[in-house]
């Protein structure tokens, strides 16, 4: 094997798994190339929102904190290598059959600067200015439940949610707490009109159970590195779009129980709303190395482990420099290592890049038999 060649893994599109390339087919490091962040951001566009409109006063641009785990300084590029801009990644995603991932990333680039300084701020949807996320930082139109449920791991958790999880003792306790606020003499409740058909409002006041769906893009890459590259599936569009996320159940419809008129202490849950809520962000955990998202070019993504033995390390080492799959002067042949911190650096440079909250559409699921809730 040529000592200058580095083994790497690329997508085998016939069987949709990682495929190893080494020896004469290996890649080579390209020291003189660097990821471009020079292209101007897109024009500001407001996405459809379900959050209340908030009047805001103009403010001076906010600056992002320096990423906790910055990457080593990259060498300067030369004219022999065609440039690859970080905003080219969505088009590469489309070549990998990841259209929803591409659309969401383009939305992030097109957004105003918006991020949460810490985990608690992100949970409470508070941004860098100490204010609630602006209305245009909510997307309720891009992600559909029908699309999510095409992925077996999501469908499995959906079935578990509606079949078992909503009937757990913990879920019933939350249900009782939610229903105590309503007049026991009501003859029925439909949260669709109570929440004014607003998923954000429904989630805040009526969600009572959720189940996780695992599959974050970066976590899949780290798992593959740590497992010494045993044959494994490629991160798919669901992983690129939502990563690890939750499917939620919220109260849909409630009626008095059969003995309601005598006891006045019981309701029956007859229907639920099911939906997904997720935060689209490039935040790294504090004091941790920035998440590696693979090496990207216009042609897609490859992953370049440092070596097989070191891949078992908890740090999951990988080649830090760009690599070329052939002549580096040919557009698309050079692949660049991408991290969460690269997106944060782009946001700092352009004062753009909006972390946002995703709500899918809702589906109504009848609860049969109804769940009795004693108050």
N, C-alpha and C positions, 0 to 999 in steps of 0.2 A: 504494500500500500504506500502511496505517496505520503511522506510525512507532513506535507503541507495541506493535505486534504483532511477535512473534519467530518465525521459522521453526522447525519442529521435525519430528521423525520418529517415527512411531508404527507399530505392527504392523498390516499389512494381513492380516487373518486368512483372506482368500479364497485368496491366493497365498503367504502366509507370508513376506513380505519387508517391509523398511522402506518406508514410504510418506511422502513429504514433504507437509507442510502449511504453507502460507505465506499472505501477504496477509490477507484477511479471516478465513481459517481458522487463522491463526497464534495462538500462545499469548501471554499477557501475564505479566510478572513480578508476584509477590505479595510485597511487602516485609514485610508484617506477619505472615506465617505462619512457623512453624518445626516441624521434625520433633519429635514427642513421643517421650520415652523414659520416661514416667511409669508405664505399666502394670506392675504387679508381674510378676516372672518366673513361669513355670509351676512347679508342684511338682516337686521333684527326682524323676526317674525313672531307673532303671538299665536300660540297653539290654543286649541279649544280647551276650555276650562270649566270645572264645576265648582271651583272655590269662589267665595264672595269677592266682589270687586273692591279693592282697597285703594283709596286715593293716596298717592305718594308724592312727597316733595323731592325735587332734584337734589342729589347729593354728590359729593366728590367721589371719584372712583375709589373703590376699596382694593386693598392689596391682599393677595393670598399669603398665608404664612409659607415660609420655605419648607418644602417637603422634608419630612423627618429623615428619610433615607435617600439622599440624593445619589445619583449615579455618577461614576467616574467621568471626568471631563472627556468629551469625545473629540477626536482629531478633526481638523478642518477638511472639508471636502475639496475636491478638485473638479475641473470642468469635464474630465474624462468620464465621470460617473453621472448619468442622468439623475436629477434630483427626485427625491420621493418626499412629499409633504405629508404630515400627519393627517391632513384632511383627505388624503387619498384612501385611507383605510376603509371607509364605508363602501367604496366601489369594489375594493378587494373582497369585502364580505359578501357582496352580491355574487361574485364568482364562486364563492363557497356555499351557495344556496342559503344565505343568511340575510334575506331582505328586510325582515323586521329589525334585526340588530343594526343593519345599516341605517334604516330610517330613524331609529332612536338616537344613534350616534350623531347623525346629521342635525337632529333637533338640538342636541347638546351644544354642538358648535355654533348653531344659529341663535342660541339663547343669550340673554344678558348675563353678566357675572352674578352667580348665585351659588353659595355653598354654605355648609354648616361647619363651624369651627370644631365641634366635638360631637361625640356619639349622642349625648343627651339632646343637643341642639337638633341633630338630624332626626331623632325620634319625635321631637316636638315641632319639627318643620320650622325652625328658626334659623335665619341666615346670618351672614357675616356682619350685618348691620344691627343685629339684635331684634329684627323684625320678622313677622310671619312671612313665609314664602309668598312672593307676589302671585296674583292669579294666573299669570302666564307660565308659572312653574308647575302647573298641574296638567297632565295629559290624560284625557279620558276617552280618546278616540282611536289610538293607534293599535292597542293590544286587545284582542278579542278572545273570549272564553272558548269559542269553537276552535280557534287556532291552538290555544294552550292545550286543550284536551286531545289533540292529535298526537301528542307525545306520551308514550306509555307510562313514563314515570309520573307525569302530572295526572293522567287519568286514574292511575292506581291510588294516588292520594286523594283525589276528588271523591272516588268511590268510598274510601275509608272515612272521609269527612262526613258525607251524607248518610253512610250506613251505620257508623259506630261512634265517631268522635262527638257528634252533636248530642248523643245520649249519655255521655259520661257524667258521673256525679259532679265533676268540676264545672262542666258546661251547664248543668241544671242549676247550680248555685249562682252562676253569672246571670243566667236567664231570670232567676227569681229577683236578683238585685235590679235588673233592667226593668222588670215589669212592675215593681213596687211603686214607681212614680205615677202609674196610671190609675184612674178611678176604677175601683173594683166593680162598679155598677155599669161599666161600659159593656155593650153587647158584642164587641169585637174590635180589633185593632188591625189596620193595614198600615205598615210603616212606609209604604210608597207615598201616601199623601202626607203623613206626619213629617217625613224627611224632604218633602217637596221634590221628590224624584231626583235627589242629589246624592250621589254615591259617597262623597266625602262626609256629608252630614249623616248619612246612614251608618257609615263606618264609625264615626265618632260616638254615636249614641246607641247603636243597636248591635254591633258585632259582639259575639259571645264565644266563638271558638275558631281555631285555625289549625291548619296542618302545614308542615314545611315540605318544600320540594327542593332537593339538592341538585346542584349542577353548575356552579359558578365557573365561568370560562377559565379564569386564572387558577382556580382550585383543581380543575381537571388537568391542566398542564403540570401543576406541581405534583399531583398524584402520579402522573405518568413518569415524571423525573424520579420521584422517590421509589417507584416500583421497578426501576431499572428497565423501563421501556418494554414491559410485556405487552403483547398485542392488545390494543384497546381502542374503543370507539373514539371518534373525533368529536370535540365540542360542537354542538349543533346550534341552530338558530335560537332555541329556547335558552340555552346557556349564555349565548352572546347577548340576548335581549334582556333577560331577567336575572340571570345568575341563579343564586339560591334565593328563593322567595316563599311567600306564604299564600295559601288559598284560604279565604275567610268565609265564615258563615255569619249572617246577620238575621235578626228577627224579620220575618216577612209578613206573616199573618197569625193572629191569635184570636181565640174565641173562648168564652166561658166554658168550664167543664159542665158535665151533665148535672152535677150536684151543686152547681154554682149558686143557685137561688137559695139553697138551704145553708150552705157553709160560707159563701162569699169569700172563699180563700184560695180558689184554684182556677188556673187557666190551662188551655191546651194550645201548644204550638202546632199549627197546621201547615205552615209553609216557611221557607227560608230563602234569602237571597245569597247566592254564592258568587264570589268575585275574587280578583287578585289585586293586591296593593303592593307596590314595590318602589324603592328609592333608586333612581338612576344616578350614580355617583362614581367618582374615581378616587374616593378616600381610602388611604392606607391606615392600617392600625398603627397607633403611636409606638415609636421606637422599633418598628419592624421594617425590614427591607421592603422597598416598594415592589408590588406584585408584578411579576414578569408575565406578559400577555402573548409571548411568542415573537418570532421575527417576521415582519410583514413587508410585502412589496405590493405592487399593483396586481401581481398574479396570485396573491393569497398569503398563506401563512406557513412557516416551517418552524420547527423547534430544534434547537441545537444544544444538546447536553454537553457539559464540559468533558466528561468521560463516564463510562459505565460504572466504574467503581465509586467515583465521587457522587454519582447520582443518588446513592443510598443516604447521603448526608441530609440532615434536617434542613440544611440551607438550599438543597436542590440546585447545585451550581449549573450554570449554562454559559455559553460563550457571550461575552459582553459586547463584542464588536459586530458591525455589520458583516454579512457573509455574502458571497456570490455563488450562484449556481451556473457557472459558465462565464462567458465574457462579461465583465462588469460594465462595459460600455454600451451593452444592449439594455434598453429600458425594461425594467421589471426583473432583471436577473439579480439585483442586489436586494437583500432582505435586511431590515433594520430591527434591532431589539426594541420592543415597545413595553413601557411600564405605566402603571397608574400615574406615576410622577411626571411623565411626559405630558399628559393632559393637563396636569396642574401647572406645569411650566408654561404651556401654551396659554392657559387662562391668565397667568400673571403677565405674560408678554402683551396680550391683546386686550386685557380687561374684559374678557368675554368668557363664555362657557358656563352654561346654566345647569347645575344639578336640579333635578325635578322629580316630582312624585308621579308614578304611573298608577292609574286605576283602569282595570279592564272594564268591559261592559258587564252587566249583571245577568245571571240566569236564575229564574224562580224555580225552586224545587219543592213540590208538595212533600209534607212529612207524614208518612203512612207507616204504622199507626201514629197518631199525634203524640207529642210528648207532654205529659201532664206536669204542670208546675204548681206546687203548693206554696202559697205566700204566707 
